[in-house]
Amino acid sequence: MPVKLRESKRIGSRHHEKRRGHRMNSRVPVRLEWDDGNGKFVSVEAHTRIVNPYGCMVVLAQSLELEQRVALSNLISHNSNAAIVVWKGNQRPDGWEYGVELVAPEMDFWGLEL
């Protein structure tokens, strides 16, 4: 029986992505910043649940849209990068799960060997 090692995901109407890189459970403090569309600048601190060289999963109480652009900062390494919300998962007691992809990732963004 064939086994899928990579799972394709459909994101929005124009994206078709495959998971890239190794994922690691890791609690890294981050800051996400974005314009809420009404001219209000929002800045929220959170922790990652999972990281990989190309992005992370975070849980936020705030609601974000798929394909929303954000600035993501690693508060340990002080690296910052433009990012985009590519996945909205389950709602948890502390907020929504979001997959955030780094737009131009540096391989050492997390300061971890991935």
N, C-alpha and C positions, 0 to 999 in steps of 0.2 A: 504494500500500500504506500503510495507516494506521500511524503510529508512536506508541507510548506515550511520553509525556513524563514521566509520573509513574508510579511503580510502586507498586501496592498491596501491602501485606504483611499477613499474618495473624499476629498475635502472641497467643499463649495462646488461650484460648477466648472471651474477651470483648472483645478489642481488634481493631479493623480500622483501620490507620493508613495515611496517605499521607505520603511524604517532604515535609517543609516546608522552605522556605528554601534558600539556596545553600550548598553544602558547599565547604570549603576544606581542602586538606592543610595541616596546621599542627601543629607539635610544641610543645605547651603543657604545662608541668609542672603536674600536678594531684595532689590528695589525695582519696582515696575513703575514707569511714568508714561502718561498719555494725555492727550487732549480729549475731553469727553464729548466733543462735537458741538458743545454750546459755548465754546471759548474758555471753559474751565480746565485748568491744568490739575491732573490728579497724580499723586505720588503715594504709593503703598509699599510697605515693607512686608515681606513674606519669607517662607522657606521653601526650597525645592523639596520634592519627594523623590524624584528620579532625575538624573542628569545623563547626557551623552555629549559627544563633541559638538553636536549640532543644535542643542537646545535642552529643554527641561520640562518637567511637569511641576506645576505649582497649584496650590489651592488658595483661591481668593474669595472673599465675601462679596466683592464687587462683581458686577456683570460686565463681561466683555463680549464683543461680537467676533465671529470667525473672520479672519483676514484683517483684524484690527492691528494697526501698527503701534508698538510700544518701544520704550527704551528699557533695556534690562541691564541692571548693574549687579555684579557680584560684590557683596559688601566685605568679603574677606580679601580677595585679590585686588579689589578696586578697579576691575576691568568693566567696561561698559560696551554695549553693542546694541544696534538696532535689531528689533525682533518683530515677529508677526505671530498672532494667535492662529494656530492651525487645527486645533482640536478642542472641543468642549465636552467633558465627560460627565460623570455623575455628580450630583449635588450631595455634599457631605454636611455634617452638622456645622463645620467651620467654613463652608463655602463650596464653590464649584471647582472641579478639577479642570485645569487648562494645559494643553500642550503648546509650548512656545518655542518657535524655531528661530535661531539666530540667523540674521540676514547674511552677514559676512563673518562666519565664525573663525576665531583664532583657536587653534587646537589646544592651547593651554588656558582657555577662558576660565575653566573651573578650578585650575590649580591641582588637578587630579590626573593620575595616569588612567586613561580610558581606552 
